[in-house]
């Protein structure tokens, strides 16, 4: 089977995220592995979204977030809970959309080119198991439409790997 990702060209973010959600459902169909689906999702988003320079996962292991599948420059391997944007989003179990990462107290700079970030907690079977992290070299890259669309995609991911 040959799968390929390309940038989806549309100025309508709602349409973009609807198309990405459909691709996720197809991509995850029949596959329940957390790492395999994370790898494919990070690739799909990295190659489909404009103005992003890093897309990836941090997974909870032994009370810290550990780097999972990603696309972009090398990244921080471990993030303490409650620290940086990822650790804070995880601890608060809330989506964090940061317009300027340099203004975020305690930001952990893995890539100095990143200017804005969105982090989505991943909840499976009532437990937060990690985060989906997306960085951009553009200030204020992520808006409410991105947050809503990416939250839907994160939920599709979590449903795909949940133990039934």
PASEBA-1860 file (N, C-alpha, C; in nm, 3 decimals):
! residues 164
1> XXXXXXXX> 0.083/-0.115/0.000/0.000/0.000/0.000/0.089/0.124/0.000 ~ 0.059/0.218/-0.085/0.136/0.341/-0.094/0.053/0.457/-0.041 ~ 0.104/0.523/0.063/0.039/0.641/0.118/0.132/0.758/0.102 ~ 0.075/0.875/0.077/0.157/0.993/0.056/0.088/1.112/0.117 ~ 0.164/1.202/0.177/0.106/1.324/0.230/0.153/1.443/0.149 ~ 0.063/1.535/0.128/0.096/1.660/0.060/0.022/1.773/0.130 ~ 0.071/1.894/0.112/0.003/2.010/0.168/-0.137/2.017/0.109 ~ -0.233/2.040/0.196/-0.371/2.060/0.152/-0.387/2.209/0.129
9> XXXXXXXX> -0.420/2.247/0.009/-0.431/2.389/-0.022/-0.575/2.434/-0.007 ~ -0.599/2.513/0.098/-0.729/2.575/0.121/-0.708/2.691/0.217 ~ -0.780/2.797/0.196/-0.774/2.910/0.288/-0.874/2.894/0.401 ~ -0.957/2.791/0.393/-1.061/2.764/0.492/-1.009/2.662/0.593 ~ -0.972/2.710/0.712/-0.914/2.619/0.812/-1.013/2.513/0.857 ~ -1.141/2.547/0.863/-1.240/2.445/0.901/-1.240/2.331/0.801 ~ -1.233/2.365/0.673/-1.229/2.262/0.568/-1.099/2.182/0.579 ~ -0.988/2.251/0.603/-0.859/2.184/0.618/-0.865/2.078/0.727
17> XXXXXXXX> -0.914/2.117/0.845/-0.915/2.023/0.957/-1.018/1.912/0.937 ~ -1.125/1.940/0.866/-1.221/1.834/0.835/-1.155/1.730/0.744 ~ -1.080/1.777/0.644/-1.008/1.686/0.554/-0.900/1.607/0.628 ~ -0.828/1.674/0.718/-0.725/1.605/0.796/-0.787/1.501/0.889 ~ -0.901/1.533/0.948/-0.969/1.438/1.036/-1.010/1.314/0.957 ~ -1.060/1.334/0.836/-1.097/1.220/0.752/-0.975/1.136/0.718 ~ -0.862/1.203/0.689/-0.740/1.129/0.659/-0.694/1.049/0.781 ~ -0.706/1.108/0.899/-0.668/1.038/1.022/-0.751/0.913/1.042
25> XXXXXXXX> -0.881/0.926/1.024/-0.968/0.810/1.042/-0.930/0.698/0.946 ~ -0.899/0.732/0.823/-0.855/0.630/0.728/-0.718/0.574/0.763 ~ -0.628/0.660/0.804/-0.492/0.620/0.837/-0.489/0.526/0.958 ~ -0.575/0.552/1.055/-0.576/0.473/1.178/-0.666/0.351/1.170 ~ -0.745/0.339/1.065/-0.842/0.229/1.056/-0.771/0.095/1.072 ~ -0.812/0.020/1.173/-0.757/-0.114/1.194/-0.624/-0.116/1.268 ~ -0.567/0.001/1.301/-0.439/0.005/1.371/-0.459/0.065/1.510 ~ -0.413/-0.004/1.613/-0.432/0.041/1.751/-0.301/0.075/1.822
33> XXXXXXXX> -0.188/0.061/1.754/-0.060/0.083/1.820/-0.036/0.232/1.842 ~ -0.008/0.267/1.968/0.014/0.406/2.008/0.129/0.470/1.931 ~ 0.241/0.400/1.920/0.360/0.457/1.854/0.340/0.465/1.703 ~ 0.287/0.362/1.643/0.267/0.363/1.498/0.173/0.476/1.457 ~ 0.062/0.491/1.530/-0.033/0.597/1.495/0.024/0.735/1.525 ~ 0.104/0.747/1.631/0.169/0.875/1.660/0.268/0.912/1.549 ~ 0.342/0.815/1.502/0.439/0.840/1.394/0.368/0.887/1.268 ~ 0.262/0.817/1.231/0.189/0.857/1.111/0.120/0.992/1.128
41> XXXXXXXX> 0.066/1.020/1.246/-0.001/1.148/1.267/0.099/1.263/1.264 ~ 0.214/1.245/1.326/0.313/1.354/1.324/0.357/1.383/1.181 ~ 0.373/1.280/1.100/0.409/1.300/0.960/0.297/1.369/0.883 ~ 0.174/1.322/0.902/0.060/1.381/0.832/0.050/1.531/0.862 ~ 0.056/1.567/0.990/0.042/1.708/1.026/0.161/1.791/0.980 ~ 0.282/1.737/0.995/0.402/1.810/0.955/0.400/1.842/0.805 ~ 0.355/1.748/0.726/0.355/1.767/0.581/0.229/1.835/0.529 ~ 0.127/1.849/0.612/0.001/1.908/0.567/-0.021/2.051/0.614
49> XXXXXXXX> 0.035/2.088/0.727/0.011/2.221/0.783/0.118/2.319/0.737 ~ 0.075/2.438/0.703/0.168/2.545/0.666/0.229/2.606/0.792 ~ 0.348/2.657/0.779/0.415/2.736/0.882/0.433/2.659/1.014 ~ 0.469/2.532/1.004/0.507/2.457/1.123/0.649/2.404/1.103 ~ 0.726/2.400/1.212/0.862/2.350/1.201/0.888/2.229/1.291 ~ 0.785/2.189/1.369/0.800/2.070/1.453/0.663/2.019/1.491 ~ 0.643/1.889/1.475/0.519/1.823/1.517/0.559/1.692/1.581 ~ 0.513/1.670/1.702/0.548/1.544/1.765/0.477/1.518/1.896
57> XXXXXXXX> 0.516/1.408/1.957/0.453/1.357/2.077/0.553/1.347/2.191 ~ 0.502/1.374/2.310/0.572/1.342/2.433/0.479/1.250/2.512 ~ 0.531/1.137/2.555/0.453/1.034/2.621/0.497/1.023/2.768 ~ 0.401/1.010/2.857/0.430/0.996/2.999/0.501/0.864/3.027 ~ 0.616/0.874/3.093/0.691/0.757/3.139/0.758/0.794/3.271 ~ 0.727/0.719/3.376/0.792/0.741/3.506/0.789/0.886/3.551 ~ 0.672/0.947/3.549/0.652/1.083/3.599/0.729/1.192/3.524 ~ 0.754/1.170/3.395/0.808/1.275/3.308/0.762/1.248/3.166
65> XXXXXXXX> 0.768/1.349/3.085/0.732/1.334/2.944/0.856/1.297/2.865 ~ 0.845/1.190/2.785/0.957/1.140/2.708/0.924/1.154/2.559 ~ 1.020/1.201/2.484/1.004/1.223/2.341/0.954/1.097/2.271 ~ 0.853/1.116/2.188/0.798/1.008/2.105/0.819/1.042/1.958 ~ 0.741/0.982/1.871/0.754/1.010/1.728/0.736/1.159/1.697 ~ 0.817/1.209/1.604/0.808/1.351/1.566/0.866/1.373/1.428 ~ 0.841/1.494/1.376/0.904/1.543/1.254/0.954/1.684/1.281 ~ 1.075/1.713/1.239/1.137/1.844/1.261/1.278/1.825/1.312
73> XXXXXXXX> 1.334/1.933/1.365/1.470/1.929/1.420/1.473/1.840/1.544 ~ 1.593/1.798/1.583/1.606/1.720/1.705/1.540/1.797/1.819 ~ 1.496/1.722/1.923/1.416/1.785/2.028/1.464/1.744/2.166 ~ 1.413/1.812/2.265/1.440/1.776/2.404/1.387/1.634/2.426 ~ 1.466/1.552/2.492/1.429/1.413/2.512/1.331/1.395/2.627 ~ 1.351/1.469/2.735/1.266/1.455/2.854/1.223/1.592/2.903 ~ 1.096/1.600/2.943/1.041/1.725/2.997/0.974/1.693/3.130 ~ 1.016/1.761/3.236/0.951/1.739/3.366/0.805/1.785/3.363
81> XXXXXXXX> 0.719/1.714/3.434/0.579/1.755/3.443/0.571/1.892/3.507 ~ 0.485/1.977/3.452/0.466/2.111/3.505/0.566/2.213/3.454 ~ 0.660/2.170/3.368/0.761/2.264/3.317/0.747/2.280/3.166 ~ 0.778/2.400/3.118/0.765/2.429/2.976/0.619/2.425/2.934 ~ 0.595/2.449/2.807/0.458/2.448/2.756/0.402/2.306/2.762 ~ 0.482/2.208/2.721/0.434/2.069/2.720/0.404/2.017/2.860 ~ 0.497/2.035/2.951/0.477/1.987/3.088/0.362/2.058/3.158 ~ 0.341/2.186/3.128/0.231/2.262/3.187/0.098/2.217/3.129
89> XXXXXXXX> 0.090/2.200/2.996/-0.034/2.153/2.934/-0.071/2.016/2.989 ~ 0.029/1.929/3.005/0.003/1.796/3.060/-0.051/1.807/3.203 ~ 0.018/1.881/3.288/-0.020/1.891/3.430/-0.157/1.955/3.449 ~ -0.189/2.054/3.366/-0.318/2.121/3.374/-0.428/2.047/3.298 ~ -0.387/1.951/3.215/-0.478/1.878/3.126/-0.564/1.977/3.046 ~ -0.498/2.080/2.993/-0.562/2.182/2.911/-0.477/2.208/2.787 ~ -0.546/2.240/2.678/-0.475/2.282/2.558/-0.411/2.417/2.586 ~ -0.283/2.429/2.552/-0.214/2.558/2.564/-0.177/2.606/2.424
97> XXXXXXXX> -0.222/2.726/2.394/-0.190/2.792/2.268/-0.108/2.915/2.304 ~ 0.019/2.915/2.266/0.112/3.020/2.306/0.150/3.102/2.182 ~ 0.112/3.229/2.182/0.137/3.316/2.067/0.285/3.351/2.053 ~ 0.355/3.363/2.167/0.498/3.397/2.167/0.565/3.313/2.275 ~ 0.636/3.209/2.234/0.697/3.118/2.331/0.799/3.188/2.419 ~ 0.861/3.295/2.370/0.960/3.366/2.451/0.895/3.443/2.566 ~ 0.765/3.465/2.559/0.693/3.534/2.665/0.634/3.433/2.766 ~ 0.647/3.303/2.738/0.594/3.201/2.827/0.697/3.171/2.935
105> XXXXXXXX> 0.662/3.201/3.060/0.756/3.180/3.171/0.791/3.031/3.180 ~ 0.920/3.002/3.175/0.967/2.864/3.187/0.969/2.788/3.057 ~ 0.952/2.859/2.944/0.956/2.791/2.814/1.087/2.715/2.798 ~ 1.078/2.593/2.747/1.197/2.512/2.720/1.224/2.521/2.571 ~ 1.332/2.586/2.533/1.363/2.608/2.392/1.442/2.492/2.335 ~ 1.373/2.404/2.265/1.441/2.295/2.196/1.492/2.341/2.060 ~ 1.413/2.425/1.993/1.449/2.478/1.861/1.436/2.630/1.869 ~ 1.545/2.701/1.857/1.543/2.847/1.870/1.461/2.914/1.760
113> XXXXXXXX> 1.427/2.841/1.654/1.346/2.898/1.547/1.197/2.900/1.581 ~ 1.156/2.826/1.684/1.014/2.822/1.720/0.974/2.954/1.784 ~ 0.860/3.008/1.737/0.810/3.135/1.789/0.674/3.119/1.858 ~ 0.594/3.025/1.812/0.464/2.999/1.874/0.442/2.849/1.882 ~ 0.343/2.809/1.964/0.328/2.666/1.993/0.185/2.638/2.036 ~ 0.141/2.517/2.005/0.015/2.466/2.059/0.042/2.325/2.111 ~ -0.007/2.296/2.231/0.013/2.166/2.292/-0.122/2.113/2.336 ~ -0.151/1.989/2.295/-0.279/1.926/2.324/-0.258/1.801/2.410
121> XXXXXXXX> -0.315/1.799/2.531/-0.306/1.678/2.612/-0.379/1.562/2.545 ~ -0.327/1.443/2.566/-0.385/1.321/2.508/-0.445/1.238/2.621 ~ -0.576/1.219/2.616/-0.647/1.148/2.722/-0.704/1.017/2.667 ~ -0.664/0.908/2.732/-0.711/0.775/2.693/-0.763/0.705/2.818 ~ -0.885/0.657/2.809/-0.948/0.585/2.920/-0.940/0.666/3.050 ~ -0.964/0.798/3.041/-0.968/0.883/3.158/-0.834/0.923/3.214 ~ -0.725/0.888/3.146/-0.591/0.923/3.193/-0.518/1.005/3.087 ~ -0.445/1.106/3.132/-0.361/1.183/3.040/-0.232/1.105/3.021
129> XXXXXXXX> -0.206/1.065/2.896/-0.091/0.977/2.868/0.023/1.049/2.798 ~ 0.001/1.174/2.759/0.105/1.248/2.688/0.047/1.373/2.625 ~ 0.124/1.431/2.533/0.080/1.551/2.463/0.121/1.544/2.316 ~ 0.043/1.612/2.234/0.077/1.640/2.095/0.125/1.785/2.093 ~ 0.246/1.807/2.042/0.311/1.938/2.044/0.337/1.983/1.901 ~ 0.297/2.106/1.869/0.320/2.161/1.735/0.380/2.299/1.751 ~ 0.494/2.320/1.686/0.566/2.448/1.692/0.564/2.516/1.556 ~ 0.575/2.649/1.559/0.580/2.727/1.437/0.688/2.834/1.449
137> XXXXXXXX> 0.756/2.866/1.338/0.852/2.975/1.339/0.784/3.112/1.328 ~ 0.650/3.114/1.324/0.571/3.236/1.306/0.502/3.271/1.438 ~ 0.516/3.396/1.481/0.445/3.440/1.601/0.294/3.428/1.580 ~ 0.224/3.388/1.684/0.077/3.382/1.684/0.021/3.299/1.568 ~ 0.088/3.189/1.535/0.049/3.104/1.421/-0.085/3.034/1.444 ~ -0.113/2.995/1.568/-0.229/2.910/1.597/-0.344/2.992/1.653 ~ -0.462/2.976/1.592/-0.580/3.047/1.639/-0.685/2.947/1.690 ~ -0.803/2.998/1.720/-0.909/2.914/1.775/-0.948/2.802/1.677
145> XXXXXXXX> -0.948/2.832/1.547/-0.982/2.729/1.448/-0.878/2.616/1.450 ~ -0.750/2.651/1.463/-0.646/2.549/1.475/-0.670/2.465/1.600 ~ -0.698/2.533/1.711/-0.719/2.463/1.837/-0.835/2.365/1.827 ~ -0.946/2.409/1.770/-1.063/2.322/1.757/-1.035/2.205/1.664 ~ -0.974/2.234/1.549/-0.943/2.128/1.453/-0.843/2.028/1.506 ~ -0.738/2.077/1.571/-0.636/1.988/1.625/-0.689/1.908/1.745 ~ -0.780/1.967/1.822/-0.842/1.892/1.933/-0.922/1.774/1.879 ~ -0.992/1.794/1.768/-1.066/1.684/1.706/-0.970/1.576/1.659
153> XXXXXXXX> -0.861/1.615/1.597/-0.762/1.519/1.548/-0.697/1.444/1.664 ~ -0.664/1.514/1.773/-0.607/1.449/1.890/-0.706/1.347/1.948 ~ -0.834/1.382/1.946/-0.936/1.289/1.997/-0.946/1.165/1.908 ~ -0.938/1.184/1.777/-0.940/1.069/1.685/-0.820/0.979/1.713 ~ -0.704/1.041/1.734/-0.585/0.963/1.767/-0.608/0.882/1.896 ~ -0.655/0.949/1.999/-0.675/0.881/2.128/-0.776/0.768/2.116 ~ -0.881/0.787/2.041/-0.980/0.681/2.020/-0.920/0.564/1.944 ~ -0.826/0.595/1.855/-0.766/0.488/1.774/-0.678/0.394/1.857
161> XXXX> -0.622/0.444/1.966/-0.530/0.363/2.045/-0.587/0.320/2.180 ~ -0.710/0.365/2.210/-0.773/0.329/2.337/-0.797/0.178/2.342 ~ -0.781/0.123/2.459/-0.809/-0.019/2.478/-0.960/-0.037/2.485 ~ -1.015/-0.116/2.397/-1.161/-0.140/2.396/-1.194/-0.271/2.462
END
